[in-house]
Amino acid sequence: MEALVASAIGVMTAAGVYLILRLRVFPVVLGMTMLTYAVNVFLFASGRLAVNMPPVLREGVDTYTDPIPQALVLTAIVISFGMTSVVVMLALGAFVEAGDDYIDLDGEAEK
């Protein structure tokens, strides 16, 4: 199970970095979203992967799931949703103003 989650985190991180390096705005936004998902899964997995374990320690419970990473991931999801909304609105504004979603790094680059 840990190997599957670790490889999923690696694939999402690689896809996010690849998309961020593109020269269009929409793939950059998708890349940022993929990196956010990878970080969220990493934080969630850092709290021990336990199936059907209670999140609190009670009488008679030997193993439990740490609730702190779950709270961190919930907060990170809300923050990333807000930041993605802001970036999408900035990208839409730039698209409407420029008429194209191409990211011009040199100022005179050809499409």
QUINORWO-V563954 format. One record per backbone hydrogen bond with DSSP energy under -1.0 kcal/mol. NH is the residue of the N-H (numbers start at 0). CO is the residue of the C=O. Records with the same first field share a line. If there is no record, write none. Layout:
NH=CO ; CO
This chain:
4=0
5=1
6=2
7=3
8=4
9=5
10=6
11=7
12=8
13=9
14=10
15=11
16=12
17=13
18=14
19=15
20=16
21=18
24=100
27=23
28=24
29=25
30=26
31=27
32=28
33=29
34=30
35=31
36=32
37=33
38=34
39=35
40=36
41=37
42=38
43=39
44=40
45=41
46=43
49=47
60=57
64=53
65=46
70=66
71=67
72=68
73=69
74=70
75=71
76=72
77=73
78=74
79=75
80=76
81=77
82=78
83=79
84=80
85=81
86=82
87=83
88=84
89=85
90=86
91=87
92=88
93=89
94=90
95=91
96=92
97=93
98=94
102=22
